[in-house]
Every structure is written in C-alpha cells, then in structure tokens.
C-alpha cells in the first residue's frame, strides 16, 4: 500500500490537466442539490456516480468510520459506483488501511494498492494503480470519499481533486442529514411506544381491579362459582394484555439491536 500527501506530491501537481466542460460540472452539482431536496436517501449513491462520471474513475465510494460488534473500529463502504460496486456495505479495518491513514493525516492522499493488500483482507479485487482519498467529518462522525483507477498510474489530476473535495462536503452534509432524520424517527417511535405502554397500563388496571373484587367477594362466600368464573375471565384478559406488552418490549429490543 503506497500513500502520498496530495498537496506535496510534485508529480501529481504537474500532471497535465484534461479538458473539462464547466457547464457540465455545474449541472452535476445542480442535479445533486435536486436529489438531496427530493430524495435525500439516494444522495450518497448519486454522489459516487458523479465521481465516476466526471473523474473518469473506474470506481468511487464513500467510507464511513464506525464501531463494530466487538468494539473494533472499522470502515463501512456506504455507497459505491463502478467496479467495486459489489462491495457496497462491506467493511475494512480501521488500522492498516488507506482510509485510516487519510483520517490520521487529515489531508487528501494519493494512493496505490496491490494484490498483497487484498490478500490481507481476504478478498479478490483489482489493484488500484491511481487513487485519491479525501477525508470528511462532522462532529464525531467521519470518513472518506475516494476515486480509483485500475490501469493508469496517472488517471487523475488536480481538477479531479477539486471535484471530489466538493463532493466530500456534500457527503458530510448528506450523512449529517440522515443521522438527524434517524434520530428524529427514533424519538417519534419512542413517543409512540410510550403512548402505547400508557394505554396498556390503563387497560391492565381494569381487569386487575375486577379480579381483586372477584377474589374479595369469593372470600366472603358470595356466589363463589360465579365469582371464580369471572375471575378466570379477568385473568385471561390480563394474560392477553401481558402478551401485548411483551411483544412491544421485544420490538423495542429489536430496534435497539438493529
């Protein structure tokens, strides 16, 4: 795995720039703004598609730093376009990784990856002959956006970096929006469950009072068979309400685990 600071790499900074249509690039960002407004859930995928299209990359993606089930830090590829598309939602280790090094250095990186690195990960993929990694962050959430080539060692130039840098800002905004929406939905679900629990508590109170009354009258020797039959009915009502409460609890636990 070879990594170099993009701003300090003389070879990269002096690469010949490809001709570009500034109108087309502006249109790409306009489309992104529209997607963000109309379908925010699709914005990350559209971002990496734009990166592939306008940087002429073989693949592009967005990596999100996260904590795994065993407490280990790792990266999840939350959006990918191009040759690596099959790895979407896959994970890579936080340490000994291009994304991890980029976050540690806090500056855009040029990188190349050989087959040996993929052997270390235990996957099969094409080597990266030229790639750009750009870090992004909002609050404690951070990750990278990247574009790679598999054949040319000079696939990208400084204008590609500028485009990716703009897309990195978009990615940070989109992920922050998604996190805020997830938090809002969670609060709404919690409020709904609280209302349901309150309603069930009130429903449970009625058969409990009726059962207590039946037991009291039965102890007084007043129409014992009828009171026992009524008590059995109230117990069944209580059992059904308890089942509903247990179901609600399991749903809550499942949401927390998810």
Rosetta blueprint (number, residue, H / E / L):
1 X L
2 X E
3 X E
4 X E
5 X E
6 X H
7 X H
8 X H
9 X L
10 X H
11 X H
12 X H
13 X H
14 X L
15 X L
16 X L
17 X L
18 X L
19 X L
20 X L
21 X L
22 X H
23 X H
24 X H
25 X H
26 X H
27 X H
28 X H
29 X H
30 X H
31 X H
32 X H
33 X H
34 X H
35 X H
36 X H
37 X H
38 X H
39 X L
40 X H
41 X H
42 X H
43 X H
44 X H
45 X H
46 X H
47 X H
48 X H
49 X H
50 X H
51 X H
52 X H
53 X H
54 X H
55 X H
56 X L
57 X L
58 X L
59 X E
60 X E
61 X E
62 X E
63 X E
64 X E
65 X E
66 X E
67 X E
68 X L
69 X L
70 X L
71 X L
72 X L
73 X E
74 X E
75 X E
76 X E
77 X E
78 X E
79 X E
80 X E
81 X E
82 X E
83 X L
84 X L
85 X H
86 X H
87 X H
88 X L
89 X L
90 X L
91 X E
92 X E
93 X E
94 X L
95 X L
96 X L
97 X L
98 X H
99 X H
100 X H
101 X H
102 X H
103 X H
104 X H
105 X H
106 X L
107 X L
108 X L
109 X E
110 X E
111 X E
112 X E
113 X E
114 X L
115 X H
116 X H
117 X H
118 X H
119 X H
120 X H
121 X H
122 X L
123 X L
124 X L
125 X L
126 X L
127 X L
128 X E
129 X E
130 X E
131 X E
132 X E
133 X E
134 X E
135 X E
136 X E
137 X E
138 X E
139 X L
140 X L
141 X E
142 X E
143 X E
144 X E
145 X E
146 X E
147 X E
148 X E
149 X E
150 X L
151 X L
152 X L
153 X L
154 X L
155 X L
156 X L
157 X L
158 X H
159 X H
160 X H
161 X H
162 X H
163 X H
164 X H
165 X H
166 X H
167 X H
168 X H
169 X H
170 X H
171 X H
172 X H
173 X H
174 X H
175 X H
176 X H
177 X H
178 X H
179 X H
180 X H
181 X H
182 X H
183 X H
184 X H
185 X H
186 X H
187 X H
188 X H
189 X H
190 X H
191 X H
192 X H
193 X H
194 X H
195 X H
196 X H
197 X H
198 X H
199 X H
200 X H
201 X H
202 X H
203 X H
204 X H
205 X H
206 X H
207 X H
208 X H
209 X H
210 X H
211 X H
212 X H
213 X H
214 X H
215 X H
216 X H
217 X H
218 X H
219 X H
220 X L
221 X L
222 X L
223 X L
224 X H
225 X H
226 X H
227 X H
228 X H
229 X H
230 X H
231 X H
232 X H
233 X H
234 X H
235 X H
236 X H
237 X H
238 X H
239 X H
240 X H
241 X H
242 X H
243 X H
244 X H
245 X H
246 X H
247 X H
248 X H
249 X H
250 X H
251 X H
252 X H
253 X H
254 X H
255 X H
256 X H
257 X H
258 X L
